[in-house]
């Protein structure tokens, strides 16, 4: 078991049937059953059936199986443990010493359900940043996890706050991936493009046929300063009220 976990953590992108059985603590026949019922997508490499780590994690989480820590580390910790009945953050922390802060927090005072949208508030009482928060990981990590499978810079946002961004988005903006969670969209959109982007995003959400699928504007990007990008925004049904933004640097 330890040998297999080490192998996964070190960066293996695919696992064999035997490796999945060992790391998940199930029989090989169980894994073969998942594959035969097309619950897991596989491809062949010689005589082996291989499953992508991302696909395995999504399958385990969807079926409410515990996701082994080695797999969580492999996909950057973006996937939470099994689903739970939704709780607001102050309800989640109610029986924890951390919860003593909640009654003095702007999230509680304003009854903000998606607490990460207020992470830049001066009256926020959380001791940790959102990307380090167990609550955020468990309740908001999984719905946004699909963006890590997108090759281009991609981010999920809601109410002009970033829900989560993939590594390519972080690299484009020259930021640490953990800094993306809860960041305002104004931290990425250049000042001269901000009003136009907000109008564009609002039009896309409202389904205005006059609004084009792709918007061209300016991003802020660390040492590069202003860069031109093509940005495509797609309103999503799930997560409800969220939008997917995919950016491509203008060459």
C-alpha positions as CSV (number, residue, x, y, z in Angstrom):
1,X,0.0,0.0,0.0
2,X,2.7,2.5,0.9
3,X,4.6,1.7,-2.2
4,X,1.6,2.4,-4.4
5,X,0.7,5.7,-2.6
6,X,4.2,6.9,-3.0
7,X,4.1,6.1,-6.7
8,X,0.9,8.1,-7.1
9,X,2.0,11.1,-5.1
10,X,5.2,11.3,-7.1
11,X,3.2,12.2,-10.2
12,X,1.8,9.1,-12.0
13,X,-1.1,10.4,-14.1
14,X,-2.6,6.9,-14.7
15,X,-3.2,3.9,-12.5
16,X,-3.5,0.2,-13.3
17,X,-6.4,-2.0,-12.0
18,X,-4.0,-3.5,-9.3
19,X,-2.9,-0.1,-8.2
20,X,-6.4,1.2,-7.9
21,X,-7.5,-1.8,-5.9
22,X,-4.6,-1.4,-3.5
23,X,-4.8,2.3,-3.0
24,X,-8.7,2.2,-2.6
25,X,-8.6,-0.9,-0.4
26,X,-11.0,-2.9,-2.6
27,X,-10.7,-6.2,-4.5
28,X,-9.4,-6.2,-8.1
29,X,-12.7,-7.7,-9.2
30,X,-14.4,-4.6,-7.8
31,X,-12.3,-2.3,-10.0
32,X,-12.9,-4.6,-13.0
33,X,-16.6,-4.4,-12.3
34,X,-16.5,-0.5,-12.3
35,X,-14.7,-0.7,-15.7
36,X,-17.0,-3.3,-17.2
37,X,-20.0,-1.2,-16.2
38,X,-18.3,1.9,-17.8
39,X,-18.3,3.7,-14.5
40,X,-14.6,4.3,-15.1
41,X,-13.0,5.4,-18.4
42,X,-10.0,3.3,-19.4
43,X,-7.4,3.0,-22.1
44,X,-5.0,0.2,-22.8
45,X,-1.3,0.2,-22.6
46,X,0.0,-3.1,-23.7
47,X,-1.9,-5.7,-21.6
48,X,-2.8,-3.1,-18.9
49,X,-6.0,-1.2,-18.4
50,X,-5.1,2.3,-17.2
51,X,-7.4,4.9,-15.5
52,X,-6.6,8.6,-15.3
53,X,-6.2,9.8,-11.7
54,X,-8.6,12.7,-12.3
55,X,-11.3,10.3,-13.6
56,X,-10.8,8.0,-10.6
57,X,-11.1,10.9,-8.1
58,X,-14.3,12.2,-9.7
59,X,-15.8,8.7,-9.7
60,X,-15.0,8.1,-6.1
61,X,-16.4,11.4,-4.9
62,X,-19.5,11.0,-7.0
63,X,-20.2,7.6,-5.6
64,X,-19.5,8.9,-2.0
65,X,-16.5,6.7,-1.6
66,X,-13.6,8.1,0.5
67,X,-10.9,9.6,-1.7
68,X,-7.5,8.4,-0.6
69,X,-5.1,11.2,0.5
70,X,-2.5,10.2,-2.1
71,X,-5.0,10.9,-4.9
72,X,-6.0,14.3,-3.3
73,X,-2.3,15.3,-3.4
74,X,-1.9,14.1,-7.0
75,X,-4.7,16.5,-8.2
76,X,-3.6,19.4,-6.0
77,X,-6.0,18.9,-3.2
78,X,-8.9,20.2,-5.2
79,X,-11.3,17.4,-4.5
80,X,-13.0,17.1,-1.1
81,X,-14.0,14.0,0.9
82,X,-17.5,12.5,0.5
83,X,-20.5,14.8,0.0
84,X,-22.4,16.2,3.0
85,X,-25.5,18.1,3.7
86,X,-24.8,21.7,2.9
87,X,-23.9,23.9,5.9
88,X,-23.0,27.6,5.9
89,X,-19.5,28.2,7.2
90,X,-20.5,29.4,10.6
91,X,-22.7,26.3,11.1
92,X,-19.8,24.1,10.0
93,X,-17.5,25.6,12.5
94,X,-20.1,25.9,15.3
95,X,-18.6,23.1,17.4
96,X,-15.0,24.0,16.7
97,X,-12.8,26.6,18.5
98,X,-12.5,28.3,15.2
99,X,-16.3,29.0,15.4
100,X,-15.8,31.6,18.2
101,X,-14.7,34.1,15.6
102,X,-17.7,33.6,13.3
103,X,-20.2,35.8,15.2
104,X,-17.9,38.8,14.6
105,X,-17.3,38.1,10.9
106,X,-18.8,40.0,8.1
107,X,-19.9,36.7,6.5
108,X,-22.1,35.9,9.4
109,X,-23.4,39.5,9.9
110,X,-24.4,39.7,6.2
111,X,-25.5,36.0,6.0
112,X,-23.3,35.4,3.0
113,X,-23.7,31.8,1.9
114,X,-20.6,31.6,-0.4
115,X,-18.1,32.9,2.1
116,X,-15.2,33.0,-0.3
117,X,-16.8,35.9,-2.1
118,X,-16.1,38.0,1.0
119,X,-12.6,36.8,1.6
120,X,-11.1,40.3,0.9
121,X,-13.4,41.9,3.5
122,X,-11.5,43.8,6.3
123,X,-14.0,42.3,8.9
124,X,-13.4,38.7,7.8
125,X,-12.4,36.7,10.9
126,X,-11.1,33.5,9.4
127,X,-7.5,32.7,10.4
128,X,-6.8,30.8,7.2
129,X,-7.1,31.8,3.6
130,X,-9.8,30.1,1.6
131,X,-7.6,27.7,-0.4
132,X,-6.2,26.3,3.0
133,X,-9.7,26.1,4.5
134,X,-11.2,22.6,5.2
135,X,-14.7,24.0,4.8
136,X,-14.0,25.5,1.3
137,X,-12.4,22.3,0.2
138,X,-15.3,20.1,1.3
139,X,-18.2,22.3,0.0
140,X,-16.8,24.3,-2.9
141,X,-13.8,22.4,-4.2
142,X,-15.5,19.6,-6.1
143,X,-18.0,21.6,-8.1
144,X,-15.1,23.7,-9.5
145,X,-12.6,20.8,-9.9
146,X,-13.4,20.2,-13.6
147,X,-11.5,23.4,-14.5
148,X,-8.2,21.5,-13.7
149,X,-8.9,19.3,-16.8
150,X,-9.0,22.4,-19.1
151,X,-5.8,23.0,-20.9
152,X,-6.3,26.7,-21.4
153,X,-6.4,29.3,-18.6
154,X,-9.7,28.8,-17.0
155,X,-11.5,30.2,-13.9
156,X,-14.9,29.8,-12.3
157,X,-16.4,33.0,-10.9
158,X,-19.6,34.2,-9.2
159,X,-20.7,37.7,-8.3
160,X,-17.4,39.0,-9.8
161,X,-15.4,36.9,-7.3
162,X,-13.1,34.0,-8.4
163,X,-14.4,30.6,-7.2
164,X,-11.3,28.8,-8.4
165,X,-8.8,29.0,-11.2
166,X,-6.6,26.4,-12.8
167,X,-2.8,26.5,-12.9
168,X,-2.8,27.9,-16.5
169,X,-4.9,30.9,-15.3
170,X,-2.6,31.5,-12.3
171,X,0.4,31.4,-14.6
172,X,-1.2,33.8,-17.1
173,X,-1.9,36.3,-14.2
174,X,1.5,35.5,-12.6
175,X,-0.1,34.6,-9.2
176,X,0.0,31.7,-6.9
177,X,-2.9,29.3,-7.5
178,X,-4.0,29.6,-3.9
179,X,-4.3,33.4,-4.2
180,X,-7.0,33.0,-6.9
181,X,-9.8,31.8,-4.5
182,X,-12.0,34.7,-3.6
183,X,-10.0,37.3,-5.6
184,X,-12.1,40.0,-7.2
185,X,-12.2,39.9,-11.0
186,X,-10.8,43.4,-10.9
187,X,-7.5,41.9,-9.8
188,X,-7.2,40.3,-13.3
189,X,-9.1,42.6,-15.7
190,X,-7.2,45.8,-16.5
191,X,-8.8,49.0,-15.3
192,X,-9.5,50.2,-18.8
193,X,-11.4,47.0,-19.6
194,X,-13.2,46.4,-16.4
195,X,-16.5,48.2,-17.2
196,X,-16.7,46.7,-20.6
197,X,-16.1,43.2,-19.1
198,X,-18.8,43.6,-16.5
199,X,-21.3,44.6,-19.3
200,X,-20.1,41.7,-21.3
201,X,-20.4,39.2,-18.4
202,X,-23.9,40.5,-17.5
203,X,-25.0,40.2,-21.1
204,X,-23.8,36.6,-21.3
205,X,-25.6,35.7,-18.1
206,X,-28.8,37.3,-19.3
207,X,-28.5,35.5,-22.7
208,X,-28.5,38.7,-24.7
209,X,-28.1,37.5,-28.4
210,X,-26.3,40.8,-29.2
211,X,-23.4,39.9,-26.9
212,X,-20.7,37.9,-28.7
213,X,-19.4,34.7,-27.3
214,X,-15.8,36.0,-27.0
215,X,-14.7,39.3,-25.6
216,X,-11.4,40.9,-26.3
217,X,-9.9,43.0,-23.5
218,X,-6.9,43.6,-21.3
219,X,-5.6,41.5,-18.4
220,X,-3.2,42.5,-15.6
221,X,-0.3,40.1,-15.5
222,X,2.4,40.7,-12.9
223,X,5.7,41.9,-14.5
224,X,4.2,41.9,-18.0
225,X,1.7,44.6,-17.0
226,X,-1.2,44.8,-19.4
227,X,-1.7,41.9,-21.9
228,X,-4.4,41.4,-24.5
229,X,-6.6,38.3,-24.2
230,X,-9.6,36.7,-25.8
231,X,-12.0,35.8,-23.0
232,X,-15.0,33.5,-23.4
233,X,-17.6,33.5,-20.6
234,X,-20.1,30.7,-20.3
235,X,-22.9,30.8,-17.7
236,X,-23.3,27.4,-16.0
237,X,-26.4,25.6,-14.7
238,X,-24.2,23.9,-12.2
239,X,-22.7,25.3,-10.0
240,X,-25.8,27.5,-10.0
241,X,-25.1,31.1,-10.8
242,X,-21.5,30.6,-11.7
243,X,-19.7,31.4,-14.9
244,X,-16.8,29.7,-16.6
245,X,-14.2,32.0,-18.1
246,X,-11.6,30.7,-20.5
247,X,-8.8,33.1,-21.6
248,X,-6.3,32.9,-24.5
249,X,-3.5,35.4,-24.8
250,X,-3.6,37.4,-28.1
251,X,-0.5,36.6,-30.1
